[in-house]
Amino acid sequence: MSLEVIIGISIVVTIVLVVGVKLALQKVVSFKMDESTIVNFLKEFGETSANEGAIAAATSLTVERVSEVCNKSLLLVADSANEGMWYLKSE
């Protein structure tokens, strides 16, 4: 292979890696910000638990996003007795 081809391949691989890392970091940061918003809502308003609709209304997140974040979060626990209800995990 010529030097130009090797350099071209290296540049393409580097660009793909940079874009991949950027997208992954963006996804993590977005999740952590939304998780923090939900946790702060529960803490600030003294709520022991809240349903996804109430959280969404208070935080300007969609119900779908609240559900997604709550399901992935290690700080929030689903209320087994009431579907869609979440509370802070006790430490």
C-alpha angles and dihedrals in degrees: 000000000000123000092248092057092049091049091047093051091047091052093049092048091048092050092049091050094048092049091047093050091046092052092047092050091046090053093049094046092048091050093048092048092050092045090051091050091054094045091048090050091054093045099042096048094042091238114163089195139352137187123246093253094054092046091049093049093049097044103037090238121129118255088243092054092047090052092047094048094044092050092051097040122104090200097060130063129200117240103240092203096052121041113225094021119121135186137181116273110246113236 
